[in-house]
């Protein structure tokens, strides 16, 4: 599966980033009862966090790209935790997508699709998941999007 995902990433013109180290008092991944709980991941582009507020100083396309980059970081954390063996992934169970949103911005589901569509492209039917897409007034480091995940593993 790892080779297949690497191939799919290449076909999409994407690459996994280096898994980010925690910036506070938490761990990136906790395994409990066959589920991996992956801490919220921020969107990195060219070594910097993608910042801004959807519907204010950033448009929908930028926010969707940020959500996709959060999804890439989730997969990077997953791959690191599993020692590179993505064949242990049984199902992407749930994504929690938090969008730094201006008052009146209501396209959170469309922003979250950036991460959701990536999971489906990489993991196929096992990548289809439950999801929350929530508008918030601010995120750590001024990020425009943060995404966490619950993933079932074998």
N, C-alpha and C positions, 0 to 999 in steps of 0.2 A: 504494500500500500504506500510506503514511503516513496518509492520510486515513481509510482503513479501520480502521487500528489506533486512531487517535484516536477514531473512532466507537465501536469496541468498548470502549475504556476508558470512554467516557461512558456506554455502556449498562450497564457493570459498576459504575458509580458511582465510578470511580477516575480519578486524574490522575497524569501523570508528574511526579516531583519535579525540581528542578534537579539536574543531574549533580553529584555530590559531588567536590570536589577531593581529591587524594591527601593523606594525613596523614603520610606518611613518604617514603622514598627509592624510589619506584616510579612508573610511569605507569598510568593507568586502563585503557588499551587498547593492545595490540600486535598488529599485523597481520603474518602470516607465511604464505606459501604459500596464500593464499585463506582463511585462518582468522583470525578475531579472537579473541584471548585476553583476556577481560575480568577484571581483578583482582577479588578478593573485595569484595563490597558489603555494607554493614551496613543494618539496617532503621531507617528514620527515620519517626517519627510526631510531628506537631506540633513539628518542629524538633529533636527529641531522639532519641538512639539508644534503641531498645527493648531493655531489659536484662532479666537474670534467668536462671534455670536451669530448663529444662523438667523437670517431674516433681518439682521442689522448691518454688520460689516462683511458678512460672508454669505454667498449664495448657496442654493441647494446642491449644485454640483460639487462645490468645495467640501461641503459637509458630508456628502455621500463618499467622496474620496477619503475623507478622514475616517469615516466608519469602516471602510474597507481596510485602511491601514491599521486600525485597531484590530480587525479580524486577523490580519497577517501577524500581528504581535501575539494574539491569542494562540495561533497555530505554532508560532516560534516557542512560546512558553510550554505548550503541550509537547512539542517535539523534544525540547530539552528535558522536561520532567520524565518523559518515557524513554530517555536514552536513545532517541532517534527512531524508535519503533512505533510508527503511527498505525501499524496493523492492530495494535491493541484498542484503537478507537472503535467503539461499538455504535455510538450515536452522539450527535450534538443534541443535547437535551433542551437547553434553554440559553438564550442570549438576553442580557440586560443591557439596553442601549440608552445612554444618558446624553442628551443633546443640549449644549449651551444655547438657549433659545431666547430671542427677543420676545417681548410681550406681543401677542397676536400671531406669532409664528406657529402654524399647526401642521407642518409637513414632517413631523418627527417619524412617522412610519416610512416615508420615502427615504429619509436620511438613513434609518436603520437598515434599509435594504442593501446598502453598501456592504455591510457585514454579513447579512443573511444570504445574499446571493453568492458571496465568496464561499461560505460554508457549503452551500449546495453544489457549487461548481467543483469544489475540492473533494467532498465526501459523498457526492451523489445523494441517493435517497436517505442515507444515514446522516446527511447534513441538514435535512429538514428538521426544524426545531420550533419549540414554543418561544415566545419573545415578549419582552416589554420594551416600549419605546417612549421615553419620558423626557419632557422638556424641563430643564433646570436653569436657574439664573446664573450659575457660575460653576466651573469645574476646576480641579487642581491644575496649577501651572497655566491657567487661562485657556486650557484645551477646549476645542469646539465639541469634541465627542469623547466619551469613555465607554468601553464595552467590557462586561464581565461574562463568564460562561459557566455552565454546568455541563460536563461531558461524561457519558458512561463509557467505561473501559472494561476490557476482558481481563 
